[in-house]
Amino acid sequence: MSEYEYGGLLYDISEKLDINKLPRLLYMCRNDIAEGSEKHIHDVLALFNELEKQNRIGIDRLENLKEILTQMKKPSLRKKVEEFEFRRKGTRLNFRTRK
């Protein structure tokens, strides 16, 4: 699984989360983003970018993203993240065994 697929995953999730819920998302993530950065976050994708900058989410750090989706009552999106993790782990295992 590549960084491109990970970026696509975040983009897809950001498109499916209601922009009207951004204030709730920002409040939920207030301890995970830099102080004052919320002024510059105008959409969900920008929030994900900030969470990445703060090392709160990443291609191998998806627990916080899954928790956000659980709290937002988005089980289908959480499942999508879990499937991504499963495929990524399989890809890494295959790569290691081919060496």
VMD Tcl script that builds the backbone (N, CA, C; Angstrom):
set m [mol new atoms 297]
animate dup $m
set s [atomselect $m all]
$s set {name element resname resid chain x y z} {
  {N N MET 1 A 0.853 -1.167 0.000}
  {CA C MET 1 A 0.000 0.000 0.000}
  {C C MET 1 A 0.899 1.230 0.000}
  {N N SER 2 A 0.627 2.098 -0.883}
  {CA C SER 2 A 1.496 3.258 -1.061}
  {C C SER 2 A 0.942 4.495 -0.362}
  {N N GLU 3 A 1.775 5.511 -0.318}
  {CA C GLU 3 A 1.361 6.811 0.210}
  {C C GLU 3 A 0.215 7.375 -0.636}
  {N N TYR 4 A 0.206 7.060 -1.925}
  {CA C TYR 4 A -0.868 7.534 -2.795}
  {C C TYR 4 A -2.211 6.941 -2.371}
  {N N GLU 5 A -2.207 5.657 -2.063}
  {CA C GLU 5 A -3.443 5.014 -1.619}
  {C C GLU 5 A -3.895 5.573 -0.273}
  {N N TYR 6 A -2.933 5.826 0.604}
  {CA C TYR 6 A -3.243 6.427 1.900}
  {C C TYR 6 A -3.845 7.819 1.703}
  {N N GLY 7 A -3.246 8.616 0.834}
  {CA C GLY 7 A -3.784 9.943 0.538}
  {C C GLY 7 A -5.189 9.864 -0.033}
  {N N GLY 8 A -5.409 8.895 -0.890}
  {CA C GLY 8 A -6.745 8.691 -1.456}
  {C C GLY 8 A -7.756 8.306 -0.388}
  {N N LEU 9 A -7.327 7.492 0.556}
  {CA C LEU 9 A -8.192 7.106 1.664}
  {C C LEU 9 A -8.613 8.334 2.471}
  {N N LEU 10 A -7.646 9.171 2.842}
  {CA C LEU 10 A -7.973 10.377 3.608}
  {C C LEU 10 A -8.893 11.294 2.814}
  {N N TYR 11 A -8.617 11.440 1.531}
  {CA C TYR 11 A -9.448 12.301 0.686}
  {C C TYR 11 A -10.880 11.772 0.642}
  {N N ASP 12 A -11.025 10.474 0.402}
  {CA C ASP 12 A -12.359 9.874 0.332}
  {C C ASP 12 A -13.123 10.072 1.638}
  {N N ILE 13 A -12.447 9.855 2.756}
  {CA C ILE 13 A -13.091 10.040 4.058}
  {C C ILE 13 A -13.494 11.496 4.245}
  {N N SER 14 A -12.598 12.414 3.884}
  {CA C SER 14 A -12.907 13.838 4.070}
  {C C SER 14 A -14.117 14.253 3.243}
  {N N GLU 15 A -14.297 13.647 2.075}
  {CA C GLU 15 A -15.438 13.965 1.218}
  {C C GLU 15 A -16.748 13.442 1.801}
  {N N LYS 16 A -16.659 12.392 2.611}
  {CA C LYS 16 A -17.870 11.769 3.147}
  {C C LYS 16 A -18.254 12.295 4.527}
  {N N LEU 17 A -17.377 13.065 5.145}
  {CA C LEU 17 A -17.715 13.671 6.428}
  {C C LEU 17 A -18.347 15.037 6.169}
  {N N ASP 18 A -19.435 15.281 6.804}
  {CA C ASP 18 A -20.200 16.517 6.618}
  {C C ASP 18 A -19.389 17.722 7.087}
  {N N ILE 19 A -19.168 18.678 6.201}
  {CA C ILE 19 A -18.400 19.884 6.524}
  {C C ILE 19 A -19.056 20.650 7.678}
  {N N ASN 20 A -20.365 20.499 7.850}
  {CA C ASN 20 A -21.057 21.156 8.955}
  {C C ASN 20 A -20.655 20.574 10.310}
  {N N LYS 21 A -20.024 19.414 10.285}
  {CA C LYS 21 A -19.552 18.774 11.521}
  {C C LYS 21 A -18.113 19.171 11.854}
  {N N LEU 22 A -17.515 20.042 11.041}
  {CA C LEU 22 A -16.128 20.448 11.273}
  {C C LEU 22 A -15.917 21.033 12.671}
  {N N PRO 23 A -16.800 21.907 13.167}
  {CA C PRO 23 A -16.587 22.410 14.530}
  {C C PRO 23 A -16.506 21.286 15.575}
  {N N ARG 24 A -17.347 20.276 15.417}
  {CA C ARG 24 A -17.293 19.126 16.337}
  {C C ARG 24 A -15.964 18.395 16.200}
  {N N LEU 25 A -15.541 18.161 14.959}
  {CA C LEU 25 A -14.266 17.485 14.726}
  {C C LEU 25 A -13.104 18.274 15.335}
  {N N LEU 26 A -13.122 19.568 15.132}
  {CA C LEU 26 A -12.054 20.407 15.692}
  {C C LEU 26 A -12.043 20.330 17.215}
  {N N TYR 27 A -13.220 20.345 17.816}
  {CA C TYR 27 A -13.283 20.257 19.266}
  {C C TYR 27 A -12.782 18.897 19.743}
  {N N MET 28 A -13.187 17.838 19.047}
  {CA C MET 28 A -12.737 16.489 19.417}
  {C C MET 28 A -11.213 16.383 19.343}
  {N N CYS 29 A -10.618 17.042 18.365}
  {CA C CYS 29 A -9.174 16.923 18.115}
  {C C CYS 29 A -8.367 18.055 18.748}
  {N N ARG 30 A -8.984 18.862 19.582}
  {CA C ARG 30 A -8.326 20.064 20.115}
  {C C ARG 30 A -7.001 19.775 20.806}
  {N N ASN 31 A -6.851 18.603 21.419}
  {CA C ASN 31 A -5.595 18.266 22.094}
  {C C ASN 31 A -4.555 17.666 21.146}
  {N N ASP 32 A -4.968 17.415 19.917}
  {CA C ASP 32 A -4.088 16.772 18.940}
  {C C ASP 32 A -3.560 17.718 17.872}
  {N N ILE 33 A -4.035 18.951 17.881}
  {CA C ILE 33 A -3.571 19.919 16.878}
  {C C ILE 33 A -2.852 21.063 17.574}
  {N N ALA 34 A -2.012 21.739 16.832}
  {CA C ALA 34 A -1.243 22.852 17.390}
  {C C ALA 34 A -2.192 23.971 17.812}
  {N N GLU 35 A -1.870 24.590 18.928}
  {CA C GLU 35 A -2.690 25.693 19.425}
  {C C GLU 35 A -2.759 26.803 18.380}
  {N N GLY 36 A -3.958 27.261 18.113}
  {CA C GLY 36 A -4.171 28.324 17.140}
  {C C GLY 36 A -4.339 27.841 15.711}
  {N N SER 37 A -4.040 26.585 15.446}
  {CA C SER 37 A -4.117 26.090 14.068}
  {C C SER 37 A -5.552 25.960 13.579}
  {N N GLU 38 A -6.500 25.862 14.499}
  {CA C GLU 38 A -7.897 25.702 14.077}
  {C C GLU 38 A -8.386 26.881 13.239}
  {N N LYS 39 A -7.740 28.038 13.392}
  {CA C LYS 39 A -8.119 29.216 12.591}
  {C C LYS 39 A -7.858 28.997 11.095}
  {N N HIS 40 A -6.922 28.107 10.809}
  {CA C HIS 40 A -6.513 27.867 9.427}
  {C C HIS 40 A -7.113 26.587 8.849}
  {N N ILE 41 A -7.938 25.926 9.623}
  {CA C ILE 41 A -8.547 24.675 9.181}
  {C C ILE 41 A -9.985 24.966 8.763}
  {N N HIS 42 A -10.232 24.880 7.454}
  {CA C HIS 42 A -11.551 25.227 6.929}
  {C C HIS 42 A -12.279 24.027 6.330}
  {N N ASP 43 A -11.634 22.865 6.321}
  {CA C ASP 43 A -12.296 21.654 5.839}
  {C C ASP 43 A -11.658 20.444 6.507}
  {N N VAL 44 A -12.265 19.296 6.301}
  {CA C VAL 44 A -11.828 18.071 6.972}
  {C C VAL 44 A -10.437 17.659 6.501}
  {N N LEU 45 A -10.152 17.833 5.226}
  {CA C LEU 45 A -8.836 17.451 4.706}
  {C C LEU 45 A -7.734 18.287 5.358}
  {N N ALA 46 A -7.988 19.556 5.583}
  {CA C ALA 46 A -7.008 20.404 6.268}
  {C C ALA 46 A -6.805 19.934 7.711}
  {N N LEU 47 A -7.866 19.467 8.344}
  {CA C LEU 47 A -7.735 18.902 9.692}
  {C C LEU 47 A -6.852 17.658 9.649}
  {N N PHE 48 A -7.081 16.791 8.681}
  {CA C PHE 48 A -6.247 15.594 8.553}
  {C C PHE 48 A -4.782 15.982 8.322}
  {N N ASN 49 A -4.550 17.001 7.518}
  {CA C ASN 49 A -3.168 17.461 7.285}
  {C C ASN 49 A -2.527 17.922 8.586}
  {N N GLU 50 A -3.271 18.655 9.394}
  {CA C GLU 50 A -2.746 19.119 10.683}
  {C C GLU 50 A -2.479 17.942 11.623}
  {N N LEU 51 A -3.375 16.973 11.638}
  {CA C LEU 51 A -3.165 15.789 12.467}
  {C C LEU 51 A -1.913 15.027 12.025}
  {N N GLU 52 A -1.661 15.002 10.731}
  {CA C GLU 52 A -0.433 14.379 10.225}
  {C C GLU 52 A 0.798 15.163 10.680}
  {N N LYS 53 A 0.751 16.479 10.591}
  {CA C LYS 53 A 1.882 17.309 11.030}
  {C C LYS 53 A 2.219 17.061 12.491}
  {N N GLN 54 A 1.191 16.800 13.278}
  {CA C GLN 54 A 1.381 16.579 14.713}
  {C C GLN 54 A 1.627 15.090 15.024}
  {N N ASN 55 A 1.795 14.287 13.983}
  {CA C ASN 55 A 2.028 12.844 14.119}
  {C C ASN 55 A 0.919 12.129 14.885}
  {N N ARG 56 A -0.295 12.598 14.719}
  {CA C ARG 56 A -1.443 11.968 15.372}
  {C C ARG 56 A -2.101 10.945 14.454}
  {N N ILE 57 A -1.942 11.106 13.140}
  {CA C ILE 57 A -2.370 10.091 12.185}
  {C C ILE 57 A -1.272 9.953 11.141}
  {N N GLY 58 A -1.260 8.821 10.478}
  {CA C GLY 58 A -0.294 8.561 9.420}
  {C C GLY 58 A -0.575 7.214 8.800}
  {N N ILE 59 A 0.173 6.882 7.790}
  {CA C ILE 59 A -0.068 5.637 7.060}
  {C C ILE 59 A 0.006 4.410 7.969}
  {N N ASP 60 A 0.819 4.479 9.008}
  {CA C ASP 60 A 0.923 3.387 9.978}
  {C C ASP 60 A 0.409 3.793 11.358}
  {N N ARG 61 A -0.289 4.910 11.430}
  {CA C ARG 61 A -0.858 5.404 12.697}
  {C C ARG 61 A -2.327 5.778 12.449}
  {N N LEU 62 A -3.177 4.786 12.432}
  {CA C LEU 62 A -4.575 5.026 12.067}
  {C C LEU 62 A -5.551 4.876 13.232}
  {N N GLU 63 A -5.051 4.601 14.427}
  {CA C GLU 63 A -5.935 4.425 15.581}
  {C C GLU 63 A -6.766 5.672 15.857}
  {N N ASN 64 A -6.146 6.847 15.834}
  {CA C ASN 64 A -6.889 8.081 16.095}
  {C C ASN 64 A -7.943 8.328 15.018}
  {N N LEU 65 A -7.610 8.048 13.782}
  {CA C LEU 65 A -8.580 8.218 12.701}
  {C C LEU 65 A -9.771 7.289 12.909}
  {N N LYS 66 A -9.503 6.064 13.285}
  {CA C LYS 66 A -10.594 5.118 13.546}
  {C C LYS 66 A -11.455 5.591 14.715}
  {N N GLU 67 A -10.824 6.136 15.744}
  {CA C GLU 67 A -11.585 6.644 16.887}
  {C C GLU 67 A -12.450 7.839 16.485}
  {N N ILE 68 A -11.907 8.717 15.667}
  {CA C ILE 68 A -12.688 9.859 15.168}
  {C C ILE 68 A -13.921 9.352 14.426}
  {N N LEU 69 A -13.732 8.381 13.558}
  {CA C LEU 69 A -14.849 7.856 12.767}
  {C C LEU 69 A -15.867 7.145 13.653}
  {N N THR 70 A -15.402 6.489 14.709}
  {CA C THR 70 A -16.319 5.866 15.668}
  {C C THR 70 A -17.154 6.936 16.353}
  {N N GLN 71 A -16.491 7.989 16.824}
  {CA C GLN 71 A -17.202 9.059 17.522}
  {C C GLN 71 A -18.171 9.813 16.599}
  {N N MET 72 A -17.844 9.872 15.330}
  {CA C MET 72 A -18.709 10.546 14.354}
  {C C MET 72 A -19.818 9.615 13.841}
  {N N LYS 73 A -19.850 8.391 14.384}
  {CA C LYS 73 A -20.853 7.387 13.997}
  {C C LYS 73 A -20.802 7.092 12.495}
  {N N LYS 74 A -19.587 6.770 12.048}
  {CA C LYS 74 A -19.350 6.435 10.646}
  {C C LYS 74 A -18.708 5.049 10.547}
  {N N PRO 75 A -19.463 3.990 10.887}
  {CA C PRO 75 A -18.880 2.649 10.880}
  {C C PRO 75 A -18.391 2.190 9.510}
  {N N SER 76 A -19.053 2.629 8.444}
  {CA C SER 76 A -18.618 2.196 7.109}
  {C C SER 76 A -17.252 2.810 6.763}
  {N N LEU 77 A -17.018 4.047 7.207}
  {CA C LEU 77 A -15.710 4.674 6.954}
  {C C LEU 77 A -14.636 4.040 7.830}
  {N N ARG 78 A -14.985 3.708 9.065}
  {CA C ARG 78 A -14.029 3.020 9.940}
  {C C ARG 78 A -13.646 1.671 9.321}
  {N N LYS 79 A -14.622 0.981 8.788}
  {CA C LYS 79 A -14.346 -0.309 8.145}
  {C C LYS 79 A -13.388 -0.123 6.965}
  {N N LYS 80 A -13.563 0.945 6.226}
  {CA C LYS 80 A -12.676 1.237 5.093}
  {C C LYS 80 A -11.228 1.411 5.571}
  {N N VAL 81 A -11.053 2.093 6.704}
  {CA C VAL 81 A -9.719 2.275 7.282}
  {C C VAL 81 A -9.155 0.926 7.735}
  {N N GLU 82 A -9.980 0.122 8.371}
  {CA C GLU 82 A -9.537 -1.197 8.829}
  {C C GLU 82 A -9.136 -2.086 7.644}
  {N N GLU 83 A -9.877 -2.011 6.553}
  {CA C GLU 83 A -9.527 -2.778 5.353}
  {C C GLU 83 A -8.197 -2.297 4.773}
  {N N PHE 84 A -7.983 -0.995 4.789}
  {CA C PHE 84 A -6.712 -0.437 4.336}
  {C C PHE 84 A -5.571 -0.987 5.197}
  {N N GLU 85 A -5.762 -0.975 6.517}
  {CA C GLU 85 A -4.732 -1.500 7.424}
  {C C GLU 85 A -4.450 -2.966 7.133}
  {N N PHE 86 A -5.488 -3.743 6.928}
  {CA C PHE 86 A -5.332 -5.164 6.655}
  {C C PHE 86 A -4.532 -5.399 5.372}
  {N N ARG 87 A -4.904 -4.673 4.313}
  {CA C ARG 87 A -4.176 -4.814 3.047}
  {C C ARG 87 A -2.733 -4.354 3.191}
  {N N ARG 88 A -2.511 -3.282 3.940}
  {CA C ARG 88 A -1.154 -2.757 4.137}
  {C C ARG 88 A -0.295 -3.765 4.886}
  {N N LYS 89 A -0.828 -4.358 5.919}
  {CA C LYS 89 A -0.074 -5.362 6.675}
  {C C LYS 89 A 0.263 -6.542 5.787}
  {N N GLY 90 A -0.682 -6.957 4.949}
  {CA C GLY 90 A -0.430 -8.057 4.026}
  {C C GLY 90 A 0.649 -7.713 3.023}
  {N N THR 91 A 0.641 -6.487 2.526}
  {CA C THR 91 A 1.646 -6.039 1.566}
  {C C THR 91 A 3.022 -6.039 2.209}
  {N N ARG 92 A 3.119 -5.543 3.438}
  {CA C ARG 92 A 4.412 -5.505 4.124}
  {C C ARG 92 A 4.923 -6.902 4.411}
  {N N LEU 93 A 4.025 -7.817 4.795}
  {CA C LEU 93 A 4.445 -9.196 5.058}
  {C C LEU 93 A 4.950 -9.855 3.786}
  {N N ASN 94 A 4.243 -9.659 2.686}
  {CA C ASN 94 A 4.676 -10.228 1.405}
  {C C ASN 94 A 6.023 -9.685 0.983}
  {N N PHE 95 A 6.246 -8.402 1.192}
  {CA C PHE 95 A 7.508 -7.790 0.826}
  {C C PHE 95 A 8.645 -8.391 1.633}
  {N N ARG 96 A 8.439 -8.593 2.914}
  {CA C ARG 96 A 9.483 -9.152 3.776}
  {C C ARG 96 A 9.814 -10.593 3.422}
  {N N THR 97 A 8.806 -11.379 3.055}
  {CA C THR 97 A 9.055 -12.779 2.735}
  {C C THR 97 A 9.698 -12.957 1.370}
  {N N ARG 98 A 9.581 -11.989 0.491}
  {CA C ARG 98 A 10.187 -12.103 -0.850}
  {C C ARG 98 A 11.672 -11.818 -0.813}
  {N N LYS 99 A 12.161 -11.193 0.210}
  {CA C LYS 99 A 13.596 -10.834 0.243}
  {C C LYS 99 A 14.486 -12.032 0.287}
}
mol reanalyze $m
mol bondsrecalc $m
mol representation Tube
mol addrep $m
